[in-house]
Every structure is written in C-alpha cells, then in structure tokens.
C-alpha cells in the first residue's frame, strides 16, 4: 500500500510538472512570436536566453531525458538550478510580496552593522559578568554547589557568557533564571544584568528597528514599478477623498455646486476638516471658489472640482513656481517695451515743442526789423 501511495504521488508530481512545463513553454513561445527579433536581440535578451535555458533543463527533467542523453555532465546539473530563479518573475505580479522582498534586501547592510554593534555590546557586558564569575570562583572558599553548577553551565568562559546574554535578549532562555545566580553572590553584577536588559530591550533594539524602518522607506529607488504604483495609488486615494468632499457639499445631488452651496458647506466642520486634510486654506471662501471655477460660470462640476482641488492641494509645485517665474519675466519685458515707447513719445513731444519754439523765435526775429524800418520811414 505504501508503494501504491508513493507511485500515485510520483505520478501526480510528474503530471503537475508537465502542466507547468507546458504553461511556461506556451508563454515563452508567445512572447517570442510577439517580440520576434527583439526577443533575441532586444534589451531583455539576456533574461529571455536565461529563461530558455531554465525551460530546457526543466523539460529534460520532466521527460526524464537528462540521464540517457547527457548523463554525468555537471554543467546541466548547474543549469537545472536556473528554473528556481524564475520565482523572481512572480514578484512583479504581487506588489506586497515584492515590497517585502525589497525591504529585506534594503536592510541587509544596516543589519550587518547592527549585528556588529550588538556583538560588541554583548561582549562588553560578558566581560563584566565573566569577571564577576571568576572573582567568585577564585576568592570564595565555601562554594555553593548550586551556584557553582549554574556558573559552569551558563557562564563558563566568554563564549558561554555571550551565548547566555544572547539567549536573554532573544527569548532563548529566561533572563530571570540566568540572573538569579548573580542575586545570590553579587548584587552589583545582578543590577548590571538588569541594566543590560533594560537598555538593550528598550533602547538599543528599538533604535535598530528605527534604522531598519528608515532604510525600508528608501527602497522605492530599487524598483520603478513600485514608484509608479505608489504615485498612482496616492493620486487615486486623493481623488476619491475629494469626490467624497464634493458629495458632502452637493446637498441637492445635482452634480453641481453653486456659490451658495459652497459657502453653506464650509459652515460644516466635516467639510472644513476635509479641506484642512487637503491643505487648502478656505478662510477666503469666494476666492477659493473663483480659483476652482475655471469655466467662470459660477458653478462647479465634479470633475472641475476634483481637478481644482488637486491643483491647490499641498504646497506650490516646482512647475507652478517655474510658470510664475516665466510669467514675471514676460511681464518685465512687456514693461520694458512699454517704458521705451512712452519715453520715445515723450522725447518726440519735446522735440516737437522745441521746433515750434524755434519757428516762433525766427518769425519774431524777422518781424522786428520790418517794424523798425517802418518807424524809420515815418
């Protein structure tokens, strides 16, 4: 009966392996047909060749061709391991799984240094406790057999002392039991044990956890898909929140908000809390309504309201600041042009007045000799 069960299990495993082999083969074939030349020469060519080798090794094992054909070639046995790396591809279909995997990878460097720091910390206190143990063993004549046995078991050398301290902070053994022997022979060492546990559990380990959390916050740089998905998720969440705000203010369910409804809605503390969460100042309600009303029809539709709130949400964006700088430069150029035109017209007017004055002076100069001649003739 055991052989029958074993045979059924082997048959089921073989059938399942062949099903997966067929699925992987069809998937690889469809990609090759879709990408054509890019499949072998494109940017993903190395991964495609890699998958081909993995699929080949899987087929040799599934159809039991590995032994008769290639026998003892150790290279193929190494290639056989390639198919296990295919699990990496699964990560891109499961965001949370990929996030956790990258979190572990992001913390590896910090974790290594944390282990070094923890080892040094344990080593320092192990020296202190080992010194207390050696002092007891050397200078106390009437040794208690219970105490001596405990020291021999848990504190006999630096290795045993460090192991006992590691068990204490990781839950491998009760630190109350391990410290009990010190309360019987050396109160100072027992107090040091309590200090070690308190500082390690509530200080050192929490600091290390905080460092790990900070490192995981930087893991978005590992995967562009995570960055894009995070941005899209935040935008969808924010748009949903603004849509709820619109529904709160649209009392008559008309799908539009007029100025009266907008002002009445701001009297509700829930609506004010929505705007505060969006970091939009509504102290000047009519000004905010005008900023949201791009169509200038004194009515806000839902899409227009969402787009306006998304635009006013948060601090000023870099593109908005750049737009203001460009507009200011254009205004300065227009002011300079207008100033030059005004100064030119003023200069022209002054020149015209000057010419008119010169003409009058010339006419006066001609008229005066004529009057003198008339007087002389008379």
C-alpha positions in Angstrom: 0.0 0.0 0.0 2.9 2.4 0.7 4.3 1.7 -2.7 1.0 2.4 -4.3 0.7 5.8 -2.5 4.3 6.6 -3.4 3.6 5.7 -7.0 0.5 7.9 -7.1 2.4 10.8 -5.6 5.1 10.4 -8.1 2.6 10.3 -11.0 0.8 13.4 -9.7 4.1 15.2 -9.3 5.1 14.3 -12.9 1.7 15.4 -14.3 1.9 18.7 -12.4 5.4 19.3 -13.6 4.4 18.6 -17.2 1.5 21.1 -16.9 3.8 23.8 -15.6 6.3 23.0 -18.3 3.5 23.3 -21.0 2.4 26.7 -19.5 5.9 28.1 -19.4 6.6 26.8 -22.9 3.5 28.5 -24.3 4.2 31.7 -22.5 7.8 31.8 -23.8 6.7 30.9 -27.4 4.0 33.6 -27.4 6.5 36.2 -26.2 9.0 35.1 -28.9 6.3 35.4 -31.6 5.1 38.8 -30.3 8.6 40.3 -30.0 10.2 38.5 -32.9 13.8 39.8 -33.4 13.7 41.9 -30.2 13.2 38.6 -28.2 16.7 37.5 -29.1 18.4 40.9 -29.6 16.5 43.4 -27.6 17.0 44.9 -24.1 15.6 41.8 -22.4 17.5 39.3 -24.5 19.7 38.1 -21.6 16.7 37.3 -19.5 15.0 35.6 -22.4 18.0 33.3 -23.1 18.2 32.7 -19.3 14.5 31.6 -19.3 15.2 29.4 -22.4 17.9 27.5 -20.5 15.7 27.1 -17.5 12.9 25.8 -19.6 15.3 23.4 -21.3 16.6 22.0 -18.1 13.0 21.6 -16.8 12.0 19.7 -19.9 14.9 17.3 -19.6 14.0 16.5 -16.1 10.2 16.3 -16.7 10.6 13.9 -19.6 13.5 12.0 -17.9 15.9 12.7 -20.8 18.6 14.1 -18.6 20.3 10.7 -17.8 20.3 9.0 -21.2 21.4 12.0 -23.2 23.7 14.0 -21.1 24.5 11.6 -18.3 27.1 13.0 -16.0 27.5 16.5 -17.3 27.7 18.6 -14.2 27.1 21.7 -16.2 23.5 20.7 -16.9 23.0 20.0 -13.2 24.1 23.5 -12.6 21.7 24.8 -15.3 18.9 22.9 -13.6 19.1 25.4 -10.8 18.2 28.2 -13.2 14.5 27.4 -13.2 14.3 28.1 -9.5 15.2 31.7 -10.1 12.0 32.1 -12.2 10.3 32.8 -8.9 11.8 36.3 -9.1 9.4 36.9 -12.0 6.4 36.2 -9.8 7.4 39.3 -7.7 6.2 41.7 -10.3 2.7 40.4 -10.1 2.4 40.7 -6.3 3.2 44.2 -5.0 3.2 43.3 -1.3 5.5 40.3 -1.9 7.9 42.4 -3.9 7.8 45.2 -1.3 8.7 42.7 1.5 11.5 41.2 -0.5 13.0 44.6 -1.3 12.6 45.6 2.3 14.7 42.7 3.4 17.3 43.5 0.8 17.4 47.2 1.7 18.1 46.3 5.4 20.9 43.8 4.7 23.7 46.4 5.0 22.2 48.0 8.1 21.5 44.6 9.6 25.2 43.5 9.2 26.4 46.6 11.1 23.6 46.1 13.7 24.9 42.6 14.3 28.4 44.0 14.8 27.1 46.6 17.2 25.1 44.1 19.1 28.0 41.7 19.3 30.2 44.5 20.7 27.5 45.4 23.2 27.1 41.8 24.4 30.9 41.3 24.5 31.4 44.3 26.9 28.8 43.1 29.3 30.0 39.5 29.0 33.4 40.7 30.2 31.8 42.3 33.2 29.8 39.2 34.2 32.7 36.9 33.5 34.9 38.9 35.7 32.3 38.6 38.5 32.1 34.9 38.0 35.9 34.4 38.1 36.1 36.6 41.2 33.6 34.3 42.9 35.3 31.1 41.8 38.8 32.3 42.9 38.1 34.1 46.2 35.2 32.3 47.7 36.2 29.2 49.5 32.9 27.8 50.7 31.2 27.5 47.2 27.6 26.6 46.9 27.1 23.6 44.7 24.0 25.1 43.1 25.8 28.4 42.3 28.9 26.6 41.1 26.8 24.4 38.7 25.0 27.4 37.3 28.2 29.2 36.7 29.7 26.2 35.0 26.6 25.7 32.8 25.9 29.3 31.7 28.9 31.4 32.5 32.0 29.2 31.9 34.0 31.4 29.6 33.4 34.3 27.2 31.6 32.1 24.7 29.1 30.8 27.3 28.6 34.3 28.7 27.9 35.8 25.3 25.5 32.9 24.5 23.6 33.4 27.7 23.2 37.1 27.1 22.1 36.5 23.6 19.5 34.0 24.9 18.3 36.6 27.4 17.5 39.3 24.8 16.2 36.9 22.1 13.9 34.8 24.3 16.1 31.7 24.1 16.1 31.4 27.8 14.5 33.3 30.7 16.8 36.2 31.8 15.3 36.0 35.3 16.6 32.5 35.6 20.0 33.4 34.2 20.4 36.4 36.5 19.2 34.6 39.7 22.6 33.2 40.4 24.1 36.8 40.5 21.5 37.9 43.0 22.8 35.2 45.4 26.5 36.0 45.1 27.0 39.5 43.6 24.3 42.2 43.8 26.3 44.6 41.7 26.5 42.1 38.9 22.8 41.4 39.2 22.0 45.1 38.9 24.3 45.3 35.9 22.3 42.4 34.4 19.0 44.3 34.9 20.6 47.4 33.4 21.8 45.4 30.4 18.3 44.0 29.7 16.5 47.4 30.1 18.9 49.3 27.9 19.1 46.6 25.3 15.3 45.9 25.1 14.0 49.4 25.4 16.9 51.3 23.9 19.3 49.5 21.6 16.8 47.2 19.8 14.3 50.0 19.3 17.0 52.2 17.8 18.0 49.4 15.4 14.3 48.8 14.4 14.0 52.5 13.7 17.1 52.4 11.4 15.6 49.4 9.6 12.3 51.2 9.0 14.2 54.3 7.7 16.1 52.0 5.3 12.8 50.5 4.0 11.5 53.9 3.2 14.3 54.3 0.7 13.6 51.0 -1.1 11.3 52.7 -3.7 14.5 53.5 -5.6 15.0 49.8 -6.1 12.0 49.3 -8.4 10.5 51.9 -10.8 7.2 49.9 -10.8 6.9 50.5 -7.0 7.4 54.2 -7.5 4.8 54.4 -10.3 2.3 52.3 -8.4 2.8 54.3 -5.2 2.2 57.6 -7.1 -0.9 56.2 -8.8 -2.3 54.8 -5.6 -1.8 58.1 -3.8 -3.5 60.0 -6.6 -6.4 57.6 -6.8 -6.9 57.8 -3.0 -6.7 61.6 -3.0 -9.2 61.9 -5.9 -11.6 59.6 -4.0 -11.3 61.8 -0.9 -12.1 64.9 -3.0 -15.0 63.1 -4.6 -16.4 62.4 -1.1 -16.0 66.1 -0.3 -17.9 67.1 -3.4 -20.7 64.7 -2.4 -20.8 66.2 1.1 -21.2 69.7 -0.4 -23.7 68.8 -3.1 -26.8 68.9 -1.0 -29.4 68.8 -3.8 -27.5 65.9 -5.6 -27.5 67.8 -8.8 -23.9 67.0 -9.7 -23.0 70.7 -9.4 -22.1 73.1 -6.7 -23.0 76.8 -6.8 -21.6 79.6 -4.7 -24.4 79.4 -2.2 -23.9 75.7 -1.7 -20.1 76.2 -1.4 -20.4 78.8 1.3 -23.0 76.8 3.1 -20.9 73.7 3.0 -17.9 75.5 4.6 -20.0 76.1 7.7 -19.9 72.3 8.3 -16.9 71.2 10.4 -16.6 68.0 8.5 -16.2 69.9 5.2 -13.6 72.2 6.8 -11.7 69.1 8.1 -11.7 67.7 4.5 -10.1 70.9 3.2 -7.6 71.0 6.1 -6.6 67.5 5.3 -6.1 68.6 1.7 -4.0 71.5 3.0 -6.3 74.1 1.3 -6.9 77.4 3.1 -10.7 78.2 2.8 -10.6 81.3 5.0 -11.5 83.4 1.9 -14.2 81.2 0.5 -15.2 83.3 -2.5 -11.5 83.5 -3.6 -11.2 79.7 -3.3 -14.4 79.2 -5.3 -13.0 81.5 -8.0 -9.8 79.5 -8.2 -11.7 76.3 -8.6 -14.1 77.7 -11.2 -12.0 77.6 -14.3 -15.0 77.9 -16.6 -16.1 81.2 -14.9 -19.8 80.1 -14.9 -20.2 80.3 -11.1 -20.9 76.5 -11.0 -18.5 73.7 -10.1 -18.9 70.3 -11.6 -17.4 67.2 -10.0 -14.5 66.8 -12.5 -13.8 70.5 -12.3 -13.9 70.5 -8.5 -11.6 67.4 -8.3 -9.1 69.0 -10.8 -9.1 72.3 -9.0 -8.6 70.8 -5.5 -5.8 68.6 -6.9 -4.2 71.7 -8.3 -4.5 73.6 -5.0 -3.5 70.6 -2.8 -0.3 70.9 -0.8 2.5 73.4 -1.3 3.4 75.1 -4.6 4.7 72.7 -7.1 8.0 73.2 -8.9 6.2 73.6 -12.2 3.9 76.3 -10.8 6.9 78.2 -9.4 8.7 77.9 -12.8 5.5 79.1 -14.5 5.3 82.2 -12.2 9.0 83.0 -12.9 8.4 82.8 -16.7 5.3 85.0 -16.4 7.2 87.5 -14.3 9.9 87.7 -16.9 7.4 88.2 -19.7 5.7 91.0 -17.7 9.1 92.6 -17.1 9.9 92.5 -20.8 6.5 94.0 -21.6 7.0 96.7 -19.0 10.4 97.5 -20.5 8.9 97.7 -24.0 6.1 100.0 -22.8 8.6 102.2 -20.9 10.7 102.6 -24.0 7.6 103.5 -26.1 6.5 106.1 -23.5 9.9 107.6 -23.3 10.1 107.8 -27.1 6.8 109.5 -27.3 7.8 112.0 -24.6 11.1 112.7 -26.4 9.2 113.2 -29.6 6.8 115.6 -28.0 9.6 117.6 -26.5 11.3 117.7 -29.9 8.1 119.0 -31.5 7.8 121.7 -28.8 11.4 122.7 -29.4 10.9 123.0 -33.1 7.7 125.0 -32.6 9.5 127.4 -30.3 12.4 127.9 -32.7 10.0 128.7 -35.5 8.3 131.3 -33.4 11.6 132.9 -32.5 12.6 133.0 -36.2 9.3 134.7 -37.1 9.7 137.2 -34.3 13.3 137.9 -35.4 12.0 138.7 -39.0 9.1 140.8 -37.8 11.2 143.1 -35.6 13.4 144.6 -38.4 10.4 145.3 -40.5 8.8 147.3 -37.7 12.0 149.3 -37.2 12.1 150.1 -41.0 8.5 151.3 -40.9 9.3 153.6 -37.9 12.4 154.9 -39.7 10.4 155.8 -42.9 7.8 157.5 -40.9 
